[in-house]
Amino acid sequence: MGAIAMVLGVAAGVQGASFQEEYGPSSGCGQPPPYEPSSPRQSAYFQDSFDGLERGYLMHLPTTYDQNRPTPLVISFHGWSMSSQSNWEWMGFKENIEQENYITIFPDGIRDCLGQSQCWSSWNAVGSSFNGPDGPAGWTCQAGTSNSQACATSCQPLGFCNSQNNRNCNWATCVDDSSFVDQLLDRLEAVLCVDRARVFASGESMGGMMAFELGHTLARRFAAVAPTVAAPHVGFTSVPSTNEQISLLSLWAVRDGTVPPGGGASDDGWLWSSVAQ
Protein backbone atom coordinates (compact mmCIF):
# COMPACT_ATOMS: atom_id res chain seq x y z
CA MET A 1 0.00 0.00 0.00
CA GLY A 2 3.00 2.33 -0.25
CA ALA A 3 1.70 3.50 -3.63
CA ILE A 4 -1.47 4.83 -2.01
CA ALA A 5 0.59 6.78 0.49
CA MET A 6 2.56 8.34 -2.36
CA VAL A 7 -0.39 9.50 -4.43
CA LEU A 8 -2.04 11.17 -1.44
CA GLY A 9 0.43 14.02 -1.86
CA VAL A 10 -0.52 14.78 -5.48
CA ALA A 11 -2.40 18.02 -6.18
CA ALA A 12 -4.59 18.65 -9.19
CA GLY A 13 -3.63 21.28 -11.73
CA VAL A 14 -5.97 24.24 -12.05
CA GLN A 15 -6.45 26.80 -14.78
CA GLY A 16 -8.99 29.59 -14.74
CA ALA A 17 -10.63 29.73 -11.32
CA SER A 18 -8.52 30.05 -8.20
CA PHE A 19 -7.19 26.93 -6.56
CA GLN A 20 -8.98 27.71 -3.30
CA GLU A 21 -12.37 28.01 -5.01
CA GLU A 22 -11.98 24.77 -6.93
CA TYR A 23 -9.98 22.62 -4.55
CA GLY A 24 -10.20 24.06 -1.05
CA PRO A 25 -12.06 22.43 1.89
CA SER A 26 -15.47 21.02 1.04
CA SER A 27 -18.74 22.48 2.31
CA GLY A 28 -19.13 19.57 4.73
CA CYS A 29 -16.33 20.82 7.00
CA GLY A 30 -17.65 21.52 10.48
CA GLN A 31 -20.55 19.05 10.22
CA PRO A 32 -20.82 15.87 12.30
CA PRO A 33 -19.88 12.82 10.16
CA PRO A 34 -22.56 10.44 8.85
CA TYR A 35 -21.38 7.91 11.44
CA GLU A 36 -18.89 7.94 14.32
CA PRO A 37 -15.86 5.71 13.59
CA SER A 38 -15.35 4.09 16.97
CA SER A 39 -12.92 1.41 15.75
CA PRO A 40 -10.51 0.95 12.81
CA ARG A 41 -12.70 -1.85 11.40
CA GLN A 42 -15.99 0.04 11.51
CA SER A 43 -17.67 1.20 8.32
CA ALA A 44 -21.20 2.14 7.24
CA TYR A 45 -23.28 1.33 4.16
CA PHE A 46 -25.48 3.98 2.51
CA GLN A 47 -28.05 3.90 -0.27
CA ASP A 48 -29.47 6.80 -2.25
CA SER A 49 -31.04 7.63 -5.59
CA PHE A 50 -28.80 8.70 -8.48
CA ASP A 51 -30.29 9.45 -11.90
CA GLY A 52 -33.44 7.69 -10.72
CA LEU A 53 -31.61 4.50 -9.72
CA GLU A 54 -30.95 3.18 -6.22
CA ARG A 55 -27.18 2.97 -5.69
CA GLY A 56 -25.17 1.90 -2.66
CA TYR A 57 -21.69 2.52 -1.29
CA LEU A 58 -19.62 1.55 1.74
CA MET A 59 -17.98 4.40 3.67
CA HIS A 60 -14.96 3.99 5.92
CA LEU A 61 -13.71 6.86 8.07
CA PRO A 62 -10.45 6.67 10.01
CA THR A 63 -10.84 6.93 13.78
CA THR A 64 -8.66 10.04 13.49
CA TYR A 65 -11.27 11.75 11.27
CA ASP A 66 -11.73 15.38 12.31
CA GLN A 67 -14.81 17.19 11.00
CA ASN A 68 -12.84 20.44 11.00
CA ARG A 69 -9.75 19.18 9.17
CA PRO A 70 -9.88 18.65 5.38
CA THR A 71 -9.16 14.96 4.75
CA PRO A 72 -8.07 13.15 1.55
CA LEU A 73 -10.66 10.93 -0.12
CA VAL A 74 -10.09 7.68 -2.06
CA ILE A 75 -12.86 6.02 -4.08
CA SER A 76 -12.10 2.35 -4.78
CA PHE A 77 -14.01 0.40 -7.44
CA HIS A 78 -14.48 -3.37 -7.25
CA GLY A 79 -13.88 -5.84 -10.04
CA TRP A 80 -16.54 -7.38 -12.27
CA SER A 81 -19.20 -9.35 -10.36
CA MET A 82 -17.76 -8.30 -6.99
CA SER A 83 -19.10 -5.89 -4.36
CA SER A 84 -18.19 -3.00 -2.08
CA GLN A 85 -17.82 -5.40 0.85
CA SER A 86 -15.48 -7.81 -0.96
CA ASN A 87 -13.45 -4.85 -2.19
CA TRP A 88 -13.10 -3.54 1.36
CA GLU A 89 -12.13 -6.97 2.65
CA TRP A 90 -9.26 -7.78 0.31
CA MET A 91 -7.89 -4.66 -1.46
CA GLY A 92 -5.63 -3.76 1.49
CA PHE A 93 -6.97 -0.36 2.48
CA LYS A 94 -7.86 -1.39 6.02
CA GLU A 95 -4.15 -1.84 6.80
CA ASN A 96 -3.36 1.68 5.61
CA ILE A 97 -6.25 4.04 6.35
CA GLU A 98 -5.46 4.68 10.01
CA GLN A 99 -1.79 5.36 9.34
CA GLU A 100 -2.41 7.74 6.45
CA ASN A 101 -5.71 9.27 7.69
CA TYR A 102 -7.95 9.30 4.63
CA ILE A 103 -11.60 8.63 3.86
CA THR A 104 -12.38 5.61 1.68
CA ILE A 105 -15.55 5.02 -0.33
CA PHE A 106 -16.36 1.64 -1.93
CA PRO A 107 -19.27 2.02 -4.40
CA ASP A 108 -21.28 -0.90 -5.73
CA GLY A 109 -21.59 -1.40 -9.45
CA ILE A 110 -25.16 -1.72 -10.62
CA ARG A 111 -27.01 -4.91 -11.56
CA ASP A 112 -29.73 -3.66 -13.90
CA CYS A 113 -30.74 -6.97 -15.44
CA LEU A 114 -32.11 -8.80 -12.41
CA GLY A 115 -34.21 -11.84 -13.23
CA GLN A 116 -31.94 -12.99 -16.04
CA SER A 117 -29.78 -16.08 -15.68
CA GLN A 118 -26.48 -14.16 -15.81
CA CYS A 119 -26.33 -10.70 -14.30
CA TRP A 120 -23.32 -9.33 -12.44
CA SER A 121 -22.35 -6.04 -10.86
CA SER A 122 -20.36 -4.04 -13.39
CA TRP A 123 -19.16 -0.61 -14.52
CA ASN A 124 -19.75 1.21 -17.78
CA ALA A 125 -16.11 2.07 -18.43
CA VAL A 126 -13.72 2.50 -21.39
CA GLY A 127 -15.67 0.28 -23.78
CA SER A 128 -17.00 -2.42 -21.45
CA SER A 129 -20.62 -1.85 -22.49
CA PHE A 130 -20.01 -1.34 -26.21
CA ASN A 131 -21.04 -3.95 -28.77
CA GLY A 132 -20.90 -2.99 -32.41
CA PRO A 133 -18.64 -2.68 -35.46
CA ASP A 134 -18.69 1.12 -35.42
CA GLY A 135 -16.60 1.70 -32.29
CA PRO A 136 -13.60 4.08 -32.42
CA ALA A 137 -11.44 1.09 -33.47
CA GLY A 138 -14.20 -1.32 -34.51
CA TRP A 139 -15.22 -4.30 -32.42
CA THR A 140 -13.91 -4.64 -28.86
CA CYS A 141 -13.83 -8.45 -28.99
CA GLN A 142 -13.07 -11.20 -31.47
CA ALA A 143 -15.73 -13.21 -33.25
CA GLY A 144 -16.78 -16.18 -31.14
CA THR A 145 -16.16 -14.51 -27.77
CA SER A 146 -18.38 -16.14 -25.16
CA ASN A 147 -21.50 -14.38 -23.94
CA SER A 148 -20.48 -13.68 -20.35
CA GLN A 149 -23.22 -11.22 -19.45
CA ALA A 150 -26.96 -11.04 -19.83
CA CYS A 151 -28.21 -7.89 -21.50
CA ALA A 152 -28.56 -5.03 -19.06
CA THR A 153 -31.85 -3.19 -19.18
CA SER A 154 -29.93 0.04 -19.80
CA CYS A 155 -28.26 -1.43 -22.92
CA GLN A 156 -31.40 -2.69 -24.67
CA PRO A 157 -32.53 0.64 -26.18
CA LEU A 158 -28.97 1.29 -27.41
CA GLY A 159 -28.83 -1.95 -29.39
CA PHE A 160 -25.69 -3.06 -27.54
CA CYS A 161 -27.05 -6.34 -26.22
CA ASN A 162 -25.18 -9.45 -27.27
CA SER A 163 -28.47 -10.97 -28.40
CA GLN A 164 -29.02 -7.94 -30.68
CA ASN A 165 -25.73 -8.21 -32.53
CA ASN A 166 -23.49 -10.84 -34.08
CA ARG A 167 -20.75 -10.60 -31.44
CA ASN A 168 -20.72 -10.84 -27.67
CA CYS A 169 -18.54 -7.84 -26.73
CA ASN A 170 -20.88 -6.30 -24.14
CA TRP A 171 -20.16 -7.43 -20.58
CA ALA A 172 -21.42 -4.47 -18.52
CA THR A 173 -24.21 -2.09 -17.72
CA CYS A 174 -24.85 0.92 -19.96
CA VAL A 175 -25.77 3.18 -17.03
CA ASP A 176 -23.79 6.45 -16.88
CA ASP A 177 -21.42 5.57 -14.03
CA SER A 178 -19.40 8.77 -14.47
CA SER A 179 -22.55 10.75 -13.71
CA PHE A 180 -23.11 8.55 -10.65
CA VAL A 181 -19.59 9.29 -9.35
CA ASP A 182 -19.92 13.00 -10.09
CA GLN A 183 -23.12 13.18 -8.03
CA LEU A 184 -21.66 10.94 -5.33
CA LEU A 185 -18.71 13.32 -4.91
CA ASP A 186 -21.13 16.26 -4.57
CA ARG A 187 -22.99 14.47 -1.78
CA LEU A 188 -19.85 13.30 0.01
CA GLU A 189 -18.32 16.77 -0.07
CA ALA A 190 -21.54 18.17 1.42
CA VAL A 191 -21.44 15.90 4.50
CA LEU A 192 -17.72 15.27 5.00
CA CYS A 193 -14.71 17.55 5.45
CA VAL A 194 -12.91 16.62 2.23
CA ASP A 195 -9.62 18.04 0.97
CA ARG A 196 -10.78 18.52 -2.61
CA ALA A 197 -7.19 18.82 -3.85
CA ARG A 198 -6.57 15.23 -2.74
CA VAL A 199 -9.40 13.14 -4.17
CA PHE A 200 -8.35 9.88 -5.87
CA ALA A 201 -9.86 6.92 -7.73
CA SER A 202 -8.49 3.38 -7.68
CA GLY A 203 -9.69 -0.01 -8.78
CA GLU A 204 -8.70 -3.52 -9.77
CA SER A 205 -9.59 -5.24 -13.05
CA MET A 206 -12.94 -3.80 -14.17
CA GLY A 207 -12.72 -1.43 -11.22
CA GLY A 208 -9.43 -0.25 -12.69
CA MET A 209 -11.22 0.34 -15.98
CA MET A 210 -13.59 2.62 -14.08
CA ALA A 211 -10.59 4.51 -12.70
CA PHE A 212 -9.36 4.97 -16.28
CA GLU A 213 -12.83 6.18 -17.29
CA LEU A 214 -12.89 8.82 -14.57
CA GLY A 215 -9.39 9.91 -15.53
CA HIS A 216 -10.79 11.49 -18.68
CA THR A 217 -14.49 12.06 -17.91
CA LEU A 218 -13.98 13.61 -14.45
CA ALA A 219 -10.35 14.74 -14.47
CA ARG A 220 -11.44 18.06 -12.96
CA ARG A 221 -12.48 16.25 -9.76
CA PHE A 222 -9.53 13.91 -9.21
CA ALA A 223 -5.89 14.59 -8.44
CA ALA A 224 -4.88 11.11 -9.62
CA VAL A 225 -6.24 7.72 -10.64
CA ALA A 226 -4.59 4.38 -9.84
CA PRO A 227 -5.91 1.42 -11.89
CA THR A 228 -4.48 -2.07 -11.32
CA VAL A 229 -4.41 -4.92 -13.91
CA ALA A 230 -6.80 -2.95 -16.11
CA ALA A 231 -6.83 -1.19 -19.47
CA PRO A 232 -9.29 0.43 -21.88
CA HIS A 233 -10.69 -1.66 -24.69
CA VAL A 234 -9.25 -0.87 -28.12
CA GLY A 235 -10.40 2.53 -29.34
CA PHE A 236 -11.38 3.73 -25.87
CA THR A 237 -8.05 5.16 -24.74
CA SER A 238 -8.94 8.80 -24.08
CA VAL A 239 -7.21 11.63 -22.26
CA PRO A 240 -8.58 14.64 -20.38
CA SER A 241 -9.30 17.88 -22.20
CA THR A 242 -6.35 20.19 -22.76
CA ASN A 243 -7.28 22.49 -19.86
CA GLU A 244 -7.27 19.65 -17.31
CA GLN A 245 -4.42 17.77 -15.68
CA ILE A 246 -4.35 14.48 -13.78
CA SER A 247 -1.72 12.06 -12.49
CA LEU A 248 -1.78 8.33 -13.26
CA LEU A 249 -0.31 5.37 -11.39
CA SER A 250 -1.09 2.19 -13.33
CA LEU A 251 0.03 -1.33 -12.45
CA TRP A 252 0.00 -4.31 -14.84
CA ALA A 253 1.04 -7.95 -14.58
CA VAL A 254 3.58 -8.78 -17.29
CA ARG A 255 2.21 -12.29 -17.93
CA ASP A 256 -1.47 -11.41 -17.61
CA GLY A 257 -3.49 -13.20 -20.29
CA THR A 258 -6.79 -11.58 -19.30
CA VAL A 259 -5.67 -7.95 -19.71
CA PRO A 260 -2.40 -8.35 -21.65
CA PRO A 261 -0.06 -5.39 -21.12
CA GLY A 262 1.02 -5.63 -24.75
CA GLY A 263 -2.56 -5.05 -25.87
CA GLY A 264 -4.47 -6.98 -28.50
CA ALA A 265 -6.55 -10.09 -27.85
CA SER A 266 -6.83 -11.62 -24.41
CA ASP A 267 -7.00 -15.35 -23.76
CA ASP A 268 -10.80 -15.10 -23.81
CA GLY A 269 -11.09 -12.94 -26.93
CA TRP A 270 -11.48 -9.34 -25.76
CA LEU A 271 -9.39 -6.65 -27.46
CA TRP A 272 -7.36 -4.28 -25.27
CA SER A 273 -5.24 -1.18 -25.55
CA SER A 274 -1.59 -1.64 -24.69
CA VAL A 275 0.46 -0.18 -21.85
CA ALA A 276 2.28 1.99 -24.42
CA GLN A 277 -1.00 3.40 -25.69
N, C-alpha and C positions, 0 to 999 in steps of 0.2 A: 504493500500500500504506500510505499514511498513516493510513487508517481502522483498519487492524489495529493500528498502533502506539498509536492512541488507546484502543481498547477494552482493551488489555492492562492499563490502570490501573484498570479497573472491579472493584469488590469485591461479592460477593454479599451480600444481606441475610440476616440470621439471626434467628430467634426461637426461644426455647426453650433448646436446648443452647448452650454457650459457643461463641464464634467459633473459638477455638483447637481445640476438640474436633472441630468440623465442617469447618473450613477451614484448619487448620494444615498443616505439612509432611506429605507422605505417608509411609507406612511404608517406601517404597523408598529413602529418604534414607540415604546411607552405603554403599549397595551399588554394586558395579561395574555400569556400564550394559550393556544387552544387546549392544551393539557399540561399538567405539571410533571416534568420528567423526574420522578423520584428515584429511579435507578438507571444504570447504564443500559439495561436490556429492555427498558420500557418504551413502547411505541404506541401509536394510536391510528386507527383506520377511519377514514372519512369518505363520505359519498356526497355527490352533488350533481346538478344538472349542467351539462356543457353542450351547447348547440342542440338542445332538446334531448340529449341522451344522458342516462345515468352513468357516471364514471366514478371510479374509486381510486384511492391512493393511500399508502401507508406513510405516516410521518414519524420521523425519529428526531427528537431534540436531545442535545447533550445535556447532562445534568448541570453543566456550567452555563447553560443558556441564560442570558441576561436580556430582559425585554428593553433595556435602555442602551444596549451595545450592539451596533450593526454586526451581523454574523454572516459568514459565507454560507452559500446554499448550493448543494449538489443534488441534481435530479438523476436518478439511476433507472435505466429502462431494462426490463427483463427480456430474456430470449423468447423465441417463438414457443407458444403453448405453455409458457411458465406463468408465474404470478408475482405480485409484489412481495408476498410473504417468502416465497422460495428465493427471490432475489436478495431479500434482506438476510436470509439465513446463510447464504453461501458465497456472496460476492466479496466478503471481507471487510465491509465498512464498519461493522460493530467493533472490530479490533482497533479502529483508528479514530472514530468520531470523538471520543472523550479527549484523546491526546491533542487533536487538532482543533477541536471546538467548532464544528460546523453542523448545520441543519442538513438532513438528508430526506428526500422525498422519493418514494418508490411507487410510481403510477402503475395501474393495471391496464394492459392492452384490452381492447374491446372484443367481445364475442358477439357479433351481430348476425349470426346465422344459427341461433339456437333451434333445436328440433331436427337438425340435419345430422346425418351419421358421423360426419367429420367436421368439427368446428373448434378451432383453437384460438386462444388469445393471441393477438398479433398487432403489428404496427404498419401503418401506411407510410412507407419510407423508401426513398431512393429506388423506386421501381418495383417494390414487392407486390403491389396490387395490380400492376399493368399486365395486360394480356392482349397483344395485337401485333401485327406486322409493321405498324406505322409509328413505333417508338422512335426516340432520337437516334438509336442505332439498330432499329429493327426489333426482332423478337428478343426477349430476355431469357429464353430457355431454348434448348434444342428440341427438335421433333421427337416425340416419344417420351418426353419427361412425364413422370408419374403424376397423377392428380392427387396432391397431398392435402388439399383443402377444399371443403365444400364452398359453394358460392356464398359470399357474404351478401346480406340484404342490400348493403350500401353499394355493391358492385353491379347488381343486376341492371339498374337503369343505364349504366355506362357501357354495357355490353362486354364487360371484362371477365365474365364468368367463364370458367374452363369449359362448361357445357355449352357455351354460346360461341365457342371458337374452335379452331382445329389444333390448338396446342394448350398445354396445361401450365402456363407460366404464372398464373395468379395464385398466390399462397397467403393472402392477407386481406384485411378489411380495406375498404375504400373510404372510410371515414377520414375527415381532415384532422389528423392527429397533431399537426403543427398549430392549428387553431385551438385545439384542446390545451396544449402546453402553454400557449400565449395567454389564454384565459386563466389557466391554473396559476401561472406566475403572478398575474394581477391579484388574484385572491390571496395567494400566500403573502405577497408583499403588503397586503392590507391588514393582515392579522399577525404577522411576525416582523421582528426587527431584522431586516435583511440588508446586508451590504451589497447593493446592486452592482457594484464594480467587481464582485467576486461571486458570480452565479455560473455554474458549470453543468454540463450534461455528460453522462457516461452511459455505457451499456455494453453488453456482451452479445455477440452473434446478431440476431435481429434487433436486439436492443441497441447494439452498436450502430446498426443501420439507421435507427432513429436518431442517434447522436449525430451521424453524418447529415441527416435530413435537416436537423435544427441548425447545423453549422452554416447552412446557406439560406434557410427560410426565416430563421430568427436570430441571425448573427448579432443584431442590435441588442439582444437581451442576454447574451452569453459572453463571458470572457474567454472561455475555451470549451472545447468538446474533446472527449477521450473515449473513442470507440475501441473495442477489443475484438479480435477475430471477426471482423466485419468489413464489408465494402459495399459500394453502390453496385447495382446491376449495370450492365453495359449501357451507355447512353445517358445514365443518370448521375454522372459525376459533375456536380455544379459547384460554383463558388459564390461567396457573398457578392453583393453589388459593390461597385468600386468605392463607395463612400463608407463602407463598413470594414471592420477588421476583426479577426478572431484567431485565436491560437488553437492548434491541433496537436494532440498526443494520440497516436494510433499504434496499436500493437497487433501484429500478425503472427501466425505460427508458420514457420517456413515449409513444413511438410503437410499443411492442411489441405485435404482434398475436398472439403466442403465449401470453403471460401479460399480458393487458391491465391496466394499473394502475387503470383505471376499473371493473374487474370485469366480470362477465357472460360472454358467449360469446367464445371465441377464434376466430381465423381457421379453425381446424380442428375447432371444435365442442365443446371442453371448457368447462365453466362454472367461473368463478373468483370468489373473494372480491375485493373492491376494496381499494385502499390505505387508504381511509377506514375500512373495517371492520377 
